[in-house]
């Protein structure tokens, strides 16, 4: 027996006696990446939000103050853009949920296997296309004298806030459909049959039997649609016209105004909104079932 095989056997017996040691060794690389790359960058972002910019030289001054956050609270422009961005994210989430629930129910419980496969392919195929291609495709659809303008008799959306909401709802729809479909697929057919045998109608069965079981899937999808919409700044540049979201203001402060500390302070706002959204979902108990 070679020395290598002896050492390997000793390691195997060590892990057999202490399985927690193997778990720790497996978790070290992803946890190190999480702490250094993700949490570390968030800490650096938060720290830099308390810095300031020299108005004459444009250089960042490493002197801590709360002026940036005070400006966020007192400046009406930032409040307006924050409320608009929050409203867009909530509207996109609601629209996607309204579309995804009946579609996912049909896919999971009504459609034949062949139709179900076709619908799954139809839902997931857009994920393979470029984000910019899809956004610019919608720009072409809603353009003046474009296809939608022709189909609606001159009542196309045009570029603006409604176009941003519709385009984002299209872009993030698969992220809502997939978890809701998985949630419906896990609901046993026997529950629907038992509800029907007890005299409940279709709507009552969906509302009182299926909805509580599917709600965690809706919550999971809403996390994607809400957070992705909250941080988007490209779609609004393509189809939004003069509409601005938080991402555009952050980009403008970072690139145009060269004010990194204020951009960092603005970046804290969507992080706080996402945390508050997660807390609200947790209070409903939806996250406990994921």
C-alpha positions in Angstrom: 0.0 0.0 0.0 1.4 3.4 -1.0 1.7 6.4 1.2 -0.9 8.3 -1.0 -3.5 5.5 -0.5 -2.8 5.5 3.3 -3.2 9.3 3.5 -6.4 9.1 1.5 -7.8 6.4 3.8 -7.0 8.5 6.8 -8.8 11.5 5.3 -11.8 9.3 4.5 -11.9 7.9 8.0 -11.6 11.4 9.4 -14.5 12.7 7.4 -16.5 9.6 8.3 -16.0 10.4 12.1 -16.5 14.1 11.6 -19.0 14.8 8.8 -19.3 18.4 9.8 -15.7 18.9 8.8 -16.4 17.9 5.3 -19.4 20.2 5.2 -17.2 23.1 6.4 -14.5 22.4 3.8 -17.2 22.4 1.0 -18.7 25.6 2.2 -15.5 27.6 2.6 -15.1 28.5 -1.2 -18.7 29.8 -1.8 -18.8 31.5 1.6 -15.4 33.2 1.0 -16.7 34.4 -2.4 -19.9 35.7 -0.8 -18.1 37.5 2.0 -15.3 39.0 -0.1 -16.9 39.7 -3.4 -20.5 40.5 -2.5 -20.7 41.6 1.1 -17.3 43.3 0.8 -18.5 45.3 -2.1 -21.7 46.3 -0.3 -19.6 47.5 2.7 -17.3 49.5 0.4 -20.4 51.0 -1.2 -22.0 52.0 2.1 -18.7 53.5 3.4 -18.2 55.5 0.3 -21.7 56.9 0.5 -20.5 59.0 3.5 -17.6 60.6 1.6 -17.9 63.8 -0.3 -16.7 65.4 -3.6 -14.6 68.4 -3.9 -16.7 70.8 -6.0 -13.5 72.5 -7.4 -11.3 69.5 -8.3 -14.0 66.9 -8.5 -11.9 64.5 -6.4 -13.4 62.3 -3.7 -12.7 63.6 -0.2 -12.4 60.8 2.4 -14.1 62.9 5.1 -17.2 61.2 6.6 -20.5 63.1 6.7 -24.2 62.5 6.2 -24.6 65.2 3.6 -25.4 62.8 0.8 -28.2 61.0 2.7 -29.5 64.4 3.8 -29.7 65.4 0.1 -31.5 62.2 -0.7 -34.2 63.1 1.8 -34.5 66.8 1.1 -34.2 66.8 -2.7 -37.7 66.5 -4.3 -36.2 65.1 -7.5 -34.7 62.0 -5.7 -38.0 61.4 -3.8 -40.0 61.6 -7.0 -37.7 59.2 -8.9 -37.6 56.8 -6.0 -41.4 56.7 -5.8 -41.7 56.3 -9.5 -39.2 53.4 -9.5 -41.0 51.7 -6.7 -44.3 52.1 -8.5 -42.8 50.7 -11.7 -41.4 47.7 -9.9 -44.7 46.9 -8.1 -46.7 47.4 -11.3 -44.4 45.0 -13.2 -44.7 42.5 -10.4 -48.5 42.6 -10.4 -48.8 42.4 -14.2 -46.5 39.4 -14.4 -48.4 37.7 -11.5 -51.7 38.3 -13.2 -50.4 36.8 -16.5 -48.3 34.0 -14.9 -50.9 32.4 -12.6 -53.5 31.4 -15.2 -50.8 30.4 -17.7 -49.0 28.3 -15.1 -52.2 26.7 -14.0 -53.1 25.7 -17.6 -49.6 24.4 -18.2 -49.5 22.3 -15.0 -53.0 21.0 -14.7 -54.9 21.3 -18.0 -52.5 21.1 -21.0 -51.5 17.8 -22.5 -47.8 16.8 -22.2 -47.1 17.9 -25.7 -48.8 21.3 -25.3 -47.1 21.7 -21.9 -43.7 21.1 -23.4 -44.5 23.6 -26.2 -45.5 26.2 -23.6 -42.5 25.6 -21.5 -40.3 26.1 -24.5 -42.2 29.3 -25.5 -41.8 30.7 -22.0 -38.1 29.9 -21.6 -36.9 30.6 -25.2 -36.8 34.4 -24.7 -34.3 33.9 -21.9 -31.8 32.8 -24.6 -32.2 36.1 -26.5 -30.1 39.2 -25.7 -31.6 41.7 -23.3 -30.9 44.5 -25.7 -32.4 42.7 -28.6 -35.7 42.3 -26.7 -35.7 45.8 -25.5 -35.0 47.3 -28.9 -37.6 44.9 -30.4 -40.2 46.6 -28.1 -38.9 50.0 -29.1 -39.7 49.1 -32.7 -43.1 47.7 -31.8 -44.3 50.8 -30.0 -42.5 53.4 -32.2 -44.6 56.1 -33.9 -45.9 54.6 -37.2 -44.7 51.2 -35.9 -46.6 47.9 -35.9 -48.6 48.6 -32.7 -49.5 52.0 -34.0 -50.9 50.5 -37.1 -52.8 47.7 -35.3 -54.4 50.1 -32.8 -55.3 52.7 -35.3 -52.8 55.3 -34.0 -53.1 54.5 -30.3 -49.7 52.9 -29.7 -48.0 53.3 -26.3 -45.3 55.5 -27.6 -42.2 56.2 -25.5 -42.8 56.9 -21.8 -43.8 55.4 -18.5 -46.4 52.9 -19.8 -43.9 51.6 -22.4 -41.3 51.0 -19.6 -43.8 49.0 -17.5 -45.0 46.9 -20.5 -41.4 46.2 -21.7 -40.1 45.3 -18.2 -43.2 43.1 -17.6 -42.3 41.2 -20.9 -38.6 40.9 -20.0 -39.2 39.5 -16.5 -42.3 37.4 -17.2 -40.4 34.0 -17.5 -39.0 34.6 -14.0 -42.5 34.7 -12.7 -44.0 31.9 -14.8 -41.4 29.3 -14.0 -41.7 29.3 -10.2 -45.5 29.5 -10.3 -45.6 26.6 -12.8 -43.4 24.6 -10.5 -45.6 25.4 -7.5 -48.8 24.4 -9.4 -47.1 21.2 -10.6 -46.4 20.2 -7.0 -50.0 20.5 -6.0 -51.5 16.9 -6.1 -54.4 16.5 -8.6 -56.3 14.6 -5.8 -56.8 17.9 -4.0 -58.6 19.4 -7.0 -60.7 16.2 -7.3 -61.5 16.2 -3.6 -62.5 19.9 -3.7 -64.8 19.2 -6.6 -66.3 16.2 -4.9 -67.1 18.3 -1.9 -69.1 20.7 -4.0 -66.6 23.5 -4.5 -66.6 25.3 -7.8 -63.5 26.0 -9.9 -62.9 29.5 -8.6 -63.4 28.4 -5.0 -61.0 25.5 -5.5 -58.3 27.8 -6.9 -58.8 30.4 -4.2 -59.1 28.3 -1.1 -57.1 25.1 -2.1 -54.5 26.0 -4.7 -53.7 29.6 -3.9 -52.3 29.0 -0.4 -50.1 26.3 -1.8 -49.0 28.3 -4.8 -48.4 31.6 -3.1 -44.8 30.7 -2.2 -44.1 30.3 -5.9 -45.7 33.6 -6.6 -43.6 35.2 -3.9 -40.4 33.7 -5.3 -41.2 35.0 -8.8 -42.1 38.4 -7.4 -38.6 38.7 -5.8 -37.1 38.4 -9.3 -39.5 40.8 -11.0 -39.4 43.4 -8.2 -35.6 43.4 -7.8 -34.8 43.3 -11.5 -37.2 46.1 -12.3 -36.0 48.2 -9.3 -32.4 48.1 -10.6 -33.0 48.5 -14.3 -31.8 51.5 -16.1 -31.3 50.3 -19.7 -34.9 49.7 -20.7 -36.0 53.1 -19.6 -33.3 54.7 -21.8 -34.5 52.7 -24.8 -38.3 53.1 -24.5 -38.8 55.5 -21.6 -38.5 58.8 -23.4 -37.9 61.4 -20.7 -38.8 59.0 -17.9 -36.1 58.4 -15.3 -35.6 55.7 -12.8 -33.2 55.3 -9.9 -30.7 53.5 -12.1 -30.5 56.4 -14.5 -30.0 58.9 -11.8 -27.2 56.7 -10.2 -25.6 56.3 -13.6 -25.8 60.1 -14.2 -24.2 60.9 -10.9 -21.4 58.4 -11.4 -20.6 59.1 -15.1 -21.9 62.6 -16.0 -21.6 64.4 -12.7 -18.6 62.4 -11.5 -20.1 62.3 -8.0 -19.2 58.8 -6.8 -20.3 59.4 -3.1 -23.7 60.6 -4.1 -24.1 57.7 -6.5 -23.2 55.3 -3.7 -25.8 56.9 -1.4 -28.4 56.6 -4.1 -27.4 52.9 -4.6 -28.4 52.3 -1.0 -32.0 53.2 -1.7 -32.9 50.1 -3.9 -31.0 47.9 -1.5 -33.2 49.2 1.3 -36.3 48.8 -0.8 -35.5 45.2 -1.6 -34.8 44.4 2.0 -38.1 45.9 3.1 -39.8 43.9 0.3 -38.2 40.7 1.6 -39.3 41.5 5.2 -42.8 42.1 4.0 -42.9 38.7 2.2 -41.4 37.0 5.2 -44.2 38.4 7.4 -46.7 36.6 5.1 -44.9 33.3 5.7 -44.3 32.8 2.0 -40.5 32.5 2.4 -40.8 29.8 5.0 -42.1 27.4 2.3 -39.3 28.0 -0.2 
